[in-house]
Amino acid sequence: MAAPLSLLMRRLIAAHPGLITRLGAHESCRFAIDPTDLPLVLLLQPKGARITVHRRTPPDADTRIAGPLAALLGLVHGTWDGDALFFSRDLVIEGDTGAALALRNAIDDAELDLAAEIAALSGPMRGRLEPLIALAERVTHLPLRRAEGV
């Protein structure tokens, strides 16, 4: 699972080089992304364009960002406001909060759409994958695409 995620991260960085430059002094930080409703934690290392998957135990990281998968995806896609998620305690940030803020700003500036990036990686299967992504979004109510007008 880690190899496809690292491939996706390399593609995101290639398509959006500002992701790394926007992190500034935090580009070497290790970010633990913890979807609290899943039995795994992702460790992002932006400078090396690497993602590793860990079982429930959070890995050693400079910053841990935790919350339900829907909140984390909504944050990436601009569906929900990060400050509102934080102050409602739907999102928990531990460790280097400056690094977490830099990551959030980098993601906001890049206007990422993870579904579009994954579809682009699928090559000739893209046409068949896009309706499946739309169906998955309707069934799960997860924000799998960038919000319109954001």
QUIPE-V56869 format. One record per pair of residues at least 4 apart in sequence whose C-alpha atoms are under 6 Angstrom apart, sorted by sequence separation. I is the first residue (numbers start at 1). GAP is how many residues later the second one is. D is the distance in Angstrom with one decimal. If there is no record, write none. Layout:
i	gap	d
I	GAP	D
I	GAP	D
//
This chain:
i	gap	d
12	4	5.7
13	4	5.0
18	4	5.5
23	4	5.1
45	4	5.9
70	4	5.9
74	4	5.9
84	4	6.0
122	4	5.4
136	4	5.9
137	4	5.3
45	5	5.1
74	5	4.6
75	5	5.5
85	5	5.1
86	5	4.7
137	5	5.4
74	6	5.3
85	6	5.3
20	7	5.9
34	7	4.7
44	7	4.7
119	7	5.1
137	7	5.9
33	8	5.8
43	8	5.5
33	9	5.0
43	9	5.2
32	10	5.7
42	10	5.8
32	11	4.5
42	11	4.8
31	12	5.6
41	12	5.9
31	13	5.0
41	13	5.2
30	14	5.8
40	14	5.5
30	15	5.0
40	15	4.5
41	15	6.0
40	16	4.6
39	17	5.0
28	19	5.5
27	20	5.6
67	23	5.8
67	24	4.7
66	25	5.7
66	26	5.0
65	27	5.7
65	28	4.7
32	29	5.8
64	29	5.7
115	29	5.8
31	30	5.7
64	30	5.1
115	30	5.4
30	31	4.8
34	31	6.0
35	31	5.8
36	31	5.3
37	31	5.5
63	31	5.7
30	32	5.3
31	32	5.0
32	32	4.5
33	32	5.1
34	32	4.4
35	32	5.3
36	32	5.2
63	32	4.6
113	32	5.2
29	33	5.9
31	33	5.9
35	33	5.1
62	33	5.8
63	33	5.2
113	33	4.8
35	34	4.9
62	34	5.9
10	39	5.3
9	40	5.7
6	44	4.9
6	45	5.0
2	50	5.1
2	51	5.7
79	68	5.4
74	69	5.6
77	69	4.3
78	69	6.0
77	70	6.0
70	72	5.3
26	73	5.5
23	79	5.2
22	84	5.2
19	87	5.0
//
